[in-house]
Amino acid sequence: MYQYSEFDTDFIASRNAQFRAQVERRLDGSLTEDEFKPLRLMNGLYLQLHAYMLRVAIPYGTLNSAQMRVLADISEKWDKGYGHFTTRQNIQYNWPELKDVPDMLDALGKVGMHAIQTSGNTIRNVTADHFAGAAADEIADPRPVAELIRQWSTDHPEFQFMPRKFKIAITGSPNDRAVTRAHDIGLRMVEKDGLAGFEVLVGGGLGRTPMIGKVITDFLPQEDLLPYLEAIVSVWNQIGRRDNKYKARIKITVHEHGIDEIRRLVEDRFAILKGTFSGIDQQKLAEYKAQFAAPEFVQKSEATFKDAYHRDPVFRAWADTNITAHKADGYSIVSISLKKHGATPGDASATQMRLMADLAKRFGHDELRISHEQNVILPHVHKSDLPSIHAALKAQDLATANIGLISDIIACPGMDYCALATARSIPIAQEIATRFDELKLEHEIGNLKIKISGCINACGHHHVGHIGILGLDRAGVENYQITLGGDHTETAKVGDRAGPGFAAEDLIPAIERIVETYLDVRNEGEEFIATYRRLGMAPFKAALYPEAQAANAA
């Protein structure tokens, strides 16, 4: 993984010292909250419903054990003993006191971490496939490119006060696990005539106007990436809407001008910018690739794994759901679920974080990843070590065998924490997970993605859930809309709204009716999303609104 240079270390220390002085001025009253707001946002500090919230960047979701331990230490020393992993592959601390935030940032800086550009109208934390560098289906590891983009975008003087925030995601696999089609810019690594390059998508995004990104070029040579990205962002920065924050995202700009006109403007700008990149970006990329070299994989017996798999049904269930194929023989990718039934999705205690750090150091070549699905990944684990890892995880309530199942729910913090939320998300996720655990149907249901947002901003990605749930306020009462058929992968699609929303007490029975209908009408071996695509909304709508169906029949 990327190692901070002396310049990086000095840069972070300087930024932290600057922010410490700004915090002191806020505490002594020299700055009002309105004056302080743009300064804190530049450093990842929000003012939420009950307290400040610090959002820490985990670039492209990659951590080592020392960094994870510091995240645990920070949670205990300056928060309430836990952190919340997000759909942006970040971690959030929900209860820091303002006076302590500079110390938190200094602690992060000592292990090469920071909170810069995790908020504000700038280019946010670059996200990537959480199986990067390990996946069996991978064309190339996208993380060196993600690091190049991070270096280019951090404190870029032209892009610090843009119309709105800007998000970039990258994948190196044909199977898209990075939700690239729902980002302002999505990058998919491709090969053409033996050359490495990118399919570039632009104008994706969720929120109040969900849109799937459009292809602006189907093949961009690797050496042209940064000038082309700069061309896209600078065109949008120039012509993007600033009169209405809800129409300020690049997806609206693409929609209003059309992809052909945006492509023309970008190509014109790219022709100017291309010559200004002297090749230093490619030199840097070569350096980064060397730092992301695969670990030295070993060959050893898998007998321990095979014995445990055949002997222990609990281990076998976990291995069947939480283990993914690795590109190296004898190795697996381990997904650690932060979705124990009834727990808060994405939360990890300090004790759990330290355990995951220890497992990465002992068994996982000192690497961890954070997924956009709010789980933690050990990307390089030999199969012979899986029984020991499972036993250790089980002792700390981290061995839930539900990756990809109905209880592996993405949920934003909702009205329990967020000042923007209009409904609760966490209790809904907890109730769904608990209910289907009681019914013992998860494994029979199979792969089914539920995603929940507590407001129209869609931080829970509900638009691209197989079942999406959006919490709204209806005359002071929480009301939950359901969408069906969403997809976040390479076949991305925004889900279809089923109909009127449900009160909180009616929502879980409604979800049960959807699932019961699926189990009744599916073909053998057919997953939920395939059944929905085959049959459409009709059978599910009939199950959700039986009174309306009866009235229509009458």
C-alpha positions as CSV (number, residue, x, y, z in Angstrom):
1,M,0.0,0.0,0.0
2,Y,1.0,3.6,-0.4
3,Q,3.6,4.9,2.1
4,Y,3.6,8.6,3.0
5,S,6.7,10.5,1.8
6,E,8.3,13.3,3.9
7,F,6.3,15.8,1.8
8,D,3.1,14.0,2.7
9,T,3.9,14.0,6.4
10,D,4.8,17.7,6.4
11,F,1.8,18.6,4.4
12,I,-0.6,16.8,6.9
13,A,1.2,18.3,9.9
14,S,0.9,21.8,8.4
15,R,-2.8,21.4,7.7
16,N,-3.5,20.0,11.2
17,A,-1.6,22.9,12.8
18,Q,-3.6,25.4,10.7
19,F,-6.9,23.8,11.8
20,R,-5.8,23.6,15.4
21,A,-5.5,27.4,15.3
22,Q,-8.9,27.7,13.7
23,V,-10.5,25.5,16.4
24,E,-8.9,27.7,19.1
25,R,-10.4,30.8,17.5
26,R,-13.9,29.1,17.4
27,L,-13.6,28.1,21.0
28,D,-12.6,31.5,22.2
29,G,-15.4,33.2,20.2
30,S,-13.2,34.9,17.6
31,L,-15.0,32.9,14.9
32,T,-18.8,32.4,14.7
33,E,-20.2,29.0,13.7
34,D,-21.0,30.4,10.3
35,E,-17.4,31.7,9.9
36,F,-16.0,28.4,11.2
37,K,-18.2,26.2,9.0
38,P,-16.2,26.3,5.7
39,L,-13.0,25.8,7.6
40,R,-14.2,22.7,9.5
41,L,-15.7,21.2,6.3
42,M,-12.3,21.4,4.6
43,N,-11.1,19.1,7.4
44,G,-14.0,16.6,7.5
45,L,-15.8,18.0,10.5
46,Y,-19.6,18.2,10.4
47,L,-22.1,19.5,12.9
48,Q,-24.7,16.8,13.2
49,L,-27.9,16.4,15.1
50,H,-26.4,15.9,18.6
51,A,-22.7,16.7,18.2
52,Y,-19.8,17.3,15.8
53,M,-19.0,14.3,13.6
54,L,-15.5,13.7,12.2
55,R,-15.2,11.8,8.9
56,V,-11.8,10.3,8.3
57,A,-10.7,9.3,4.8
58,I,-9.7,5.7,4.1
59,P,-8.5,6.2,0.5
60,Y,-9.9,3.5,-1.8
61,G,-10.7,1.6,1.3
62,T,-7.2,0.4,2.1
63,L,-5.8,0.2,5.6
64,N,-2.9,-1.6,7.5
65,S,-3.1,-3.0,11.0
66,A,-1.3,0.1,12.6
67,Q,-3.9,2.4,11.0
68,M,-6.8,0.3,12.2
69,R,-5.4,0.2,15.7
70,V,-5.2,4.0,15.8
71,L,-8.8,4.2,14.6
72,A,-9.7,2.0,17.6
73,D,-7.6,4.2,20.0
74,I,-9.3,7.3,18.8
75,S,-12.7,5.8,19.3
76,E,-11.9,5.0,22.9
77,K,-10.0,8.2,23.8
78,W,-12.1,10.8,22.1
79,D,-15.4,9.2,21.2
80,K,-17.7,6.5,22.7
81,G,-15.6,3.4,21.9
82,Y,-16.8,2.7,18.3
83,G,-16.5,4.0,14.8
84,H,-19.0,3.8,11.9
85,F,-17.8,2.7,8.5
86,T,-19.6,4.3,5.6
87,T,-20.6,3.7,1.9
88,R,-17.7,6.0,1.0
89,Q,-15.2,3.6,2.5
90,N,-14.6,6.2,5.3
91,I,-15.0,6.0,9.1
92,Q,-17.0,8.5,11.1
93,Y,-16.8,9.4,14.7
94,N,-20.2,10.7,15.9
95,W,-19.4,12.1,19.3
96,P,-16.1,14.1,19.4
97,E,-15.8,17.3,21.4
98,L,-14.5,20.2,19.3
99,K,-11.6,20.8,21.6
100,D,-10.3,17.2,20.9
101,V,-10.6,17.2,17.1
102,P,-7.1,18.6,16.5
103,D,-5.6,15.9,18.7
104,M,-7.6,13.3,16.8
105,L,-6.2,14.6,13.5
106,D,-2.6,14.6,14.9
107,A,-3.0,11.0,15.9
108,L,-4.2,10.1,12.4
109,G,-1.3,12.0,10.9
110,K,1.2,9.8,12.7
111,V,0.0,6.8,10.7
112,G,-0.6,8.5,7.4
113,M,-4.2,9.3,7.6
114,H,-6.3,12.5,7.6
115,A,-9.8,13.9,7.0
116,I,-9.0,16.3,4.2
117,Q,-11.7,16.6,1.5
118,T,-14.1,14.2,3.2
119,S,-16.6,17.0,3.0
120,G,-17.2,20.3,1.2
121,N,-17.6,21.2,-2.4
122,T,-14.5,19.5,-3.6
123,I,-13.3,16.1,-4.9
124,R,-14.1,13.6,-2.2
125,N,-12.3,10.4,-1.1
126,V,-11.7,8.3,-4.2
127,T,-13.3,4.9,-3.8
128,A,-12.4,1.5,-5.4
129,D,-13.3,-2.1,-5.5
130,H,-12.8,-3.5,-2.0
131,F,-11.4,-6.7,-3.5
132,A,-8.7,-4.8,-5.5
133,G,-5.4,-6.6,-5.9
134,A,-7.0,-9.9,-4.8
135,A,-10.0,-10.6,-7.0
136,A,-9.8,-13.6,-9.4
137,D,-11.7,-11.6,-12.0
138,E,-9.4,-8.6,-11.9
139,I,-7.8,-7.1,-15.0
140,A,-5.4,-4.9,-12.9
141,D,-5.3,-3.5,-9.4
142,P,-7.0,-0.1,-9.6
143,R,-5.5,1.3,-6.4
144,P,-2.3,2.8,-7.8
145,V,-4.5,4.8,-10.2
146,A,-6.8,5.8,-7.3
147,E,-3.8,7.0,-5.4
148,L,-2.7,9.0,-8.4
149,I,-6.1,10.7,-8.5
150,R,-6.0,11.3,-4.8
151,Q,-2.6,13.1,-5.1
152,W,-3.8,15.1,-8.1
153,S,-7.1,16.2,-6.5
154,T,-5.9,17.0,-2.9
155,D,-5.8,20.7,-2.5
156,H,-6.0,21.2,-6.3
157,P,-6.3,25.0,-6.5
158,E,-9.0,25.0,-9.2
159,F,-11.2,22.5,-7.5
160,Q,-11.7,23.7,-3.9
161,F,-14.9,25.7,-4.3
162,M,-16.9,23.9,-7.0
163,P,-20.7,24.0,-7.5
164,R,-21.1,20.9,-5.3
165,K,-19.2,17.8,-4.0
166,F,-17.6,15.5,-6.6
167,K,-17.2,11.7,-6.3
168,I,-14.9,9.4,-8.3
169,A,-14.9,5.6,-8.2
170,I,-12.7,3.1,-10.0
171,T,-12.8,-0.7,-10.6
172,G,-10.2,-3.0,-12.2
173,S,-12.7,-5.8,-12.7
174,P,-15.5,-6.4,-15.3
175,N,-17.7,-7.3,-12.3
176,D,-18.3,-3.9,-10.8
177,R,-18.1,-3.8,-7.0
178,A,-17.4,-0.1,-6.8
179,V,-20.8,1.3,-8.0
180,T,-19.0,3.2,-10.7
181,R,-22.1,4.0,-12.7
182,A,-23.6,6.0,-9.7
183,H,-20.7,8.4,-9.4
184,D,-19.9,11.8,-10.9
185,I,-17.0,10.0,-12.7
186,G,-16.8,6.3,-12.9
187,L,-13.7,4.6,-14.2
188,R,-13.6,1.0,-15.4
189,M,-10.2,-0.4,-16.3
190,V,-10.3,-2.1,-19.8
191,E,-7.8,-3.4,-22.3
192,K,-7.9,-2.7,-26.1
193,D,-5.4,-4.1,-28.6
194,G,-3.1,-5.0,-25.7
195,L,-3.2,-1.4,-24.3
196,A,-4.4,-0.5,-20.8
197,G,-7.0,2.2,-20.5
198,F,-10.4,3.2,-19.1
199,E,-14.0,3.3,-20.0
200,V,-15.0,6.7,-18.5
201,L,-18.6,7.3,-17.3
202,V,-19.8,10.8,-16.3
203,G,-23.0,12.1,-14.7
204,G,-24.0,9.3,-12.4
205,G,-25.3,9.9,-8.9
206,L,-28.2,9.2,-6.5
207,G,-29.9,11.7,-4.2
208,R,-33.1,13.4,-5.1
209,T,-32.5,13.0,-8.9
210,P,-30.9,9.5,-9.3
211,M,-29.1,9.0,-12.6
212,I,-26.9,6.3,-14.1
213,G,-23.6,7.6,-15.6
214,K,-23.2,7.9,-19.3
215,V,-20.1,6.8,-21.3
216,I,-18.2,9.8,-22.4
217,T,-15.4,7.7,-23.9
218,D,-15.2,3.9,-24.2
219,F,-11.4,3.8,-24.2
220,L,-9.1,6.4,-22.7
221,P,-5.4,5.5,-22.7
222,Q,-3.8,5.3,-19.3
223,E,-1.4,8.2,-20.0
224,D,-4.3,10.5,-20.7
225,L,-6.2,9.9,-17.5
226,L,-5.3,12.9,-15.4
227,P,-5.6,15.6,-18.1
228,Y,-8.9,14.0,-19.2
229,L,-10.3,14.0,-15.6
230,E,-9.1,17.6,-15.2
231,A,-10.9,18.5,-18.4
232,I,-14.2,17.0,-17.2
233,V,-14.0,18.6,-13.8
234,S,-13.0,22.0,-15.1
235,V,-15.8,22.0,-17.7
236,W,-18.3,21.2,-15.0
237,N,-16.8,23.8,-12.6
238,Q,-17.3,26.4,-15.3
239,I,-20.8,25.6,-16.6
240,G,-22.3,23.8,-13.6
241,R,-25.3,25.3,-11.9
242,R,-24.6,27.5,-8.9
243,D,-28.0,29.0,-8.5
244,N,-29.6,25.9,-7.0
245,K,-27.7,23.4,-4.9
246,Y,-30.1,20.7,-5.9
247,K,-29.2,21.2,-9.5
248,A,-25.5,21.8,-9.0
249,R,-24.2,18.2,-9.5
250,I,-22.6,17.2,-12.8
251,K,-25.4,14.7,-13.5
252,I,-27.8,17.7,-13.9
253,T,-25.2,19.5,-16.2
254,V,-25.0,16.4,-18.4
255,H,-28.8,16.1,-18.4
256,E,-29.3,19.7,-19.4
257,H,-26.6,20.0,-22.0
258,G,-26.6,16.4,-23.3
259,I,-23.7,13.9,-23.3
260,D,-22.6,14.9,-26.8
261,E,-22.2,18.5,-26.0
262,I,-20.4,17.7,-22.7
263,R,-18.1,15.4,-24.7
264,R,-17.3,18.1,-27.2
265,L,-16.5,20.6,-24.4
266,V,-14.4,18.1,-22.6
267,E,-12.4,17.1,-25.7
268,D,-11.7,20.8,-26.5
269,R,-10.5,21.4,-22.9
270,F,-8.5,18.1,-23.0
271,A,-6.7,19.2,-26.2
272,I,-5.4,22.2,-24.2
273,L,-4.6,20.4,-21.0
274,K,-2.9,17.3,-22.5
275,G,0.3,19.1,-23.3
276,T,0.6,20.6,-19.8
277,F,1.1,17.2,-18.2
278,S,4.9,16.6,-18.8
279,G,4.8,12.9,-17.9
280,I,5.4,13.3,-14.2
281,D,2.0,11.7,-13.6
282,Q,3.1,8.6,-15.3
283,Q,6.4,8.5,-13.4
284,K,4.4,8.8,-10.2
285,L,2.0,6.1,-11.3
286,A,4.9,3.8,-11.9
287,E,6.2,4.5,-8.3
288,Y,2.7,3.9,-6.9
289,K,2.4,0.6,-8.7
290,A,5.6,-0.6,-7.1
291,Q,4.2,0.2,-3.7
292,F,1.0,-1.8,-4.4
293,A,2.9,-5.0,-5.5
294,A,1.1,-8.2,-4.4
295,P,2.4,-9.8,-1.3
296,E,4.5,-13.0,-1.5
297,F,2.0,-15.8,-1.5
298,V,3.0,-19.1,-0.1
299,Q,2.1,-22.7,-0.9
300,K,1.0,-24.9,2.0
301,S,-1.5,-27.6,2.8
302,E,-5.3,-26.8,2.8
303,A,-6.0,-29.9,5.0
304,T,-7.0,-27.8,8.1
305,F,-9.5,-25.9,6.0
306,K,-11.0,-29.0,4.4
307,D,-11.3,-30.8,7.8
308,A,-13.1,-27.8,9.4
309,Y,-15.3,-27.4,6.4
310,H,-16.6,-31.0,6.5
311,R,-16.7,-31.3,10.3
312,D,-18.1,-27.9,11.5
313,P,-21.5,-26.8,10.0
314,V,-21.1,-23.3,11.6
315,F,-17.7,-22.8,9.9
316,R,-19.1,-24.2,6.7
317,A,-22.0,-21.7,6.6
318,W,-19.6,-18.9,7.2
319,A,-17.1,-20.1,4.6
320,D,-19.9,-20.5,2.0
321,T,-21.2,-16.9,2.4
322,N,-18.2,-14.8,3.6
323,I,-15.4,-16.2,1.4
324,T,-14.6,-15.1,-2.1
325,A,-12.3,-16.6,-4.8
326,H,-8.8,-15.2,-4.8
327,K,-6.4,-14.8,-7.8
328,A,-3.7,-16.9,-6.0
329,D,-4.1,-20.6,-5.6
330,G,-4.8,-21.6,-2.0
331,Y,-5.9,-18.2,-0.9
332,S,-9.3,-16.6,-0.2
333,I,-10.8,-13.1,0.3
334,V,-12.5,-12.9,3.7
335,S,-15.4,-10.5,4.2
336,I,-16.0,-9.7,7.9
337,S,-19.7,-8.8,8.4
338,L,-20.4,-5.7,10.5
339,K,-24.1,-6.7,10.3
340,K,-24.7,-9.0,13.2
341,H,-28.5,-9.5,13.5
342,G,-29.9,-6.6,15.4
343,A,-26.6,-4.6,15.4
344,T,-26.1,-1.2,13.8
345,P,-24.8,-1.7,10.2
346,G,-21.3,-0.5,9.8
347,D,-20.4,0.0,13.4
348,A,-17.3,-1.6,14.9
349,S,-16.1,-1.3,18.5
350,A,-12.6,-0.5,19.5
351,T,-12.1,-4.1,20.6
352,Q,-13.4,-5.4,17.3
353,M,-11.2,-3.0,15.3
354,R,-8.1,-4.2,17.3
355,L,-9.0,-7.9,16.6
356,M,-9.3,-7.2,12.9
357,A,-6.0,-5.4,13.0
358,D,-4.4,-8.4,14.7
359,L,-5.9,-10.9,12.2
360,A,-4.6,-8.8,9.3
361,K,-1.1,-8.7,10.8
362,R,-1.0,-12.4,11.7
363,F,-2.8,-13.9,8.8
364,G,-3.5,-11.3,6.1
365,H,-0.2,-9.8,4.9
366,D,-1.0,-6.7,7.0
367,E,-3.8,-5.5,4.8
368,L,-7.5,-4.6,5.4
369,R,-10.1,-3.1,3.2
370,I,-13.3,-1.2,3.9
371,S,-16.2,-2.0,1.5
372,H,-18.8,0.4,0.4
373,E,-21.2,-2.1,1.8
374,Q,-20.0,-1.2,5.3
375,N,-18.0,-4.4,5.9
376,V,-14.3,-5.1,6.5
377,I,-12.2,-7.3,4.2
378,L,-9.1,-9.4,4.7
379,P,-8.0,-9.6,1.1
380,H,-5.2,-12.1,1.3
381,V,-5.8,-15.1,3.6
382,H,-4.5,-18.6,3.0
383,K,-7.3,-21.2,3.3
384,S,-5.4,-23.1,6.1
385,D,-5.8,-20.0,8.3
386,L,-9.6,-19.7,7.8
387,P,-10.6,-21.9,10.8
388,S,-8.4,-19.8,13.2
389,I,-9.7,-16.6,11.8
390,H,-13.3,-17.8,12.1
391,A,-12.8,-18.8,15.7
392,A,-11.3,-15.4,16.6
393,L,-14.1,-13.5,14.9
394,K,-16.7,-15.6,16.6
395,A,-15.4,-14.6,20.0
396,Q,-16.0,-10.9,19.1
397,D,-19.4,-11.2,17.4
398,L,-17.8,-10.7,14.0
399,A,-18.5,-14.2,12.5
400,T,-22.1,-13.6,11.2
401,A,-22.5,-15.7,8.0
402,N,-24.6,-13.2,6.0
403,I,-22.5,-11.5,3.3
404,G,-24.8,-10.7,0.4
405,L,-27.9,-12.0,2.3
406,I,-31.0,-10.1,3.3
407,S,-29.5,-9.0,6.7
408,D,-26.3,-7.6,5.1
409,I,-28.1,-4.3,4.8
410,I,-26.6,-0.9,3.8
411,A,-28.0,1.8,6.1
412,C,-27.1,5.5,6.6
413,P,-27.1,6.8,10.2
414,G,-30.6,8.3,9.6
415,M,-32.4,10.5,12.1
416,D,-30.5,8.9,15.1
417,Y,-27.5,11.1,14.1
418,C,-27.9,13.1,10.9
419,A,-29.3,16.6,10.9
420,L,-30.5,16.2,7.3
421,A,-32.4,12.9,7.9
422,T,-36.2,12.8,7.8
423,A,-36.6,9.3,9.2
424,R,-34.8,6.5,11.0
425,S,-32.7,4.0,9.2
426,I,-30.8,2.1,11.8
427,P,-33.8,0.7,13.7
428,I,-35.4,-0.4,10.4
429,A,-32.3,-2.3,9.4
430,Q,-32.1,-3.9,12.8
431,E,-35.7,-5.0,12.7
432,I,-35.4,-6.5,9.2
433,A,-32.3,-8.4,10.1
434,T,-33.8,-9.7,13.3
435,R,-37.0,-10.7,11.7
436,F,-35.5,-12.8,8.9
437,D,-33.1,-14.4,11.4
438,E,-36.1,-15.5,13.4
439,L,-37.7,-16.9,10.2
440,K,-34.5,-18.7,9.3
441,L,-35.0,-17.9,5.6
442,E,-31.8,-16.0,4.8
443,H,-30.0,-18.8,3.1
444,E,-33.1,-20.0,1.3
445,I,-33.6,-16.4,0.0
446,G,-30.0,-16.1,-1.2
447,N,-28.5,-13.0,-2.7
448,L,-30.7,-10.0,-2.0
449,K,-29.4,-6.5,-1.4
450,I,-31.5,-4.2,0.8
451,K,-30.3,-0.6,1.1
452,I,-31.9,2.0,3.3
453,S,-31.7,5.8,3.3
454,G,-33.1,8.1,6.0
455,C,-33.6,11.0,3.5
456,I,-33.7,11.9,-0.1
457,N,-29.9,12.4,-0.2
458,A,-29.6,8.6,-0.5
459,C,-26.4,8.0,1.5
460,G,-27.7,4.5,2.0
461,H,-27.8,3.9,-1.8
462,H,-31.5,2.9,-1.7
463,H,-32.0,3.6,-5.4
464,V,-29.7,0.8,-6.4
465,G,-30.9,-1.8,-3.9
466,H,-32.7,-4.9,-5.1
467,I,-35.1,-3.7,-2.4
468,G,-34.6,0.0,-1.6
469,I,-36.2,1.8,1.3
470,L,-36.4,5.6,1.6
471,G,-37.5,7.1,4.9
472,L,-39.5,10.4,4.6
473,D,-41.5,12.7,6.8
474,R,-45.2,12.8,6.1
475,A,-46.8,15.5,8.2
476,G,-44.5,14.6,11.2
477,V,-44.9,10.9,10.7
478,E,-42.1,8.6,9.4
479,N,-43.1,7.0,6.1
480,Y,-41.1,4.5,4.0
481,Q,-41.2,4.2,0.3
482,I,-40.1,1.0,-1.4
483,T,-38.3,0.6,-4.7
484,L,-37.6,-2.7,-6.4
485,G,-35.2,-3.9,-9.0
486,G,-32.3,-1.5,-8.4
487,D,-28.7,-2.7,-9.2
488,H,-25.3,-1.2,-8.3
489,T,-23.2,-3.5,-10.5
490,E,-22.0,-3.3,-14.2
491,T,-25.7,-3.7,-15.1
492,A,-26.6,-0.7,-12.9
493,K,-30.3,0.4,-12.8
494,V,-32.3,2.8,-10.6
495,G,-35.1,0.8,-8.8
496,D,-38.8,1.3,-9.6
497,R,-41.0,2.8,-7.0
498,A,-43.6,0.3,-5.9
499,G,-46.3,2.7,-4.8
500,P,-47.4,4.6,-1.7
501,G,-45.2,4.4,1.4
502,F,-45.6,2.5,4.6
503,A,-45.7,3.5,8.2
504,A,-42.8,2.2,10.3
505,E,-45.0,-0.5,11.9
506,D,-46.2,-1.7,8.5
507,L,-42.8,-1.8,6.8
508,I,-41.5,-5.1,8.0
509,P,-44.7,-7.0,7.1
510,A,-44.4,-5.4,3.6
511,I,-40.9,-6.6,3.2
512,E,-42.0,-10.1,4.2
513,R,-44.7,-10.1,1.5
514,I,-42.1,-9.1,-1.1
515,V,-39.9,-12.0,-0.1
516,E,-42.7,-14.5,0.2
517,T,-43.8,-13.5,-3.3
518,Y,-40.3,-14.0,-4.6
519,L,-40.0,-17.5,-3.1
520,D,-43.3,-18.4,-4.6
521,V,-42.6,-17.2,-8.2
522,R,-38.9,-17.7,-8.7
523,N,-37.4,-20.4,-10.9
524,E,-35.0,-22.9,-9.5
525,G,-31.7,-21.2,-8.6
526,E,-33.0,-17.8,-9.7
527,E,-31.9,-14.8,-7.5
528,F,-34.3,-12.0,-6.6
529,I,-33.0,-9.5,-9.1
530,A,-33.3,-12.0,-11.9
531,T,-36.9,-12.9,-10.9
532,Y,-37.8,-9.2,-10.8
533,R,-36.4,-8.6,-14.2
534,R,-38.3,-11.6,-15.6
535,L,-41.7,-10.8,-14.1
536,G,-41.5,-7.0,-13.4
537,M,-43.4,-5.2,-10.7
538,A,-46.8,-6.7,-11.0
539,P,-46.7,-9.7,-8.6
540,F,-44.8,-7.7,-6.0
541,K,-47.2,-4.8,-6.2
542,A,-50.2,-7.2,-5.8
543,A,-48.6,-8.5,-2.6
544,L,-47.7,-5.1,-1.3
545,Y,-51.1,-3.5,-1.9
546,P,-53.7,-6.3,-1.6
547,E,-56.5,-3.8,-0.8
548,A,-55.9,-1.8,-4.0
549,Q,-55.9,-5.0,-6.0
550,A,-59.2,-6.1,-4.5
551,A,-60.7,-2.7,-5.1
552,N,-59.6,-2.8,-8.8
553,A,-61.0,-6.3,-9.2
554,A,-64.4,-5.1,-7.7
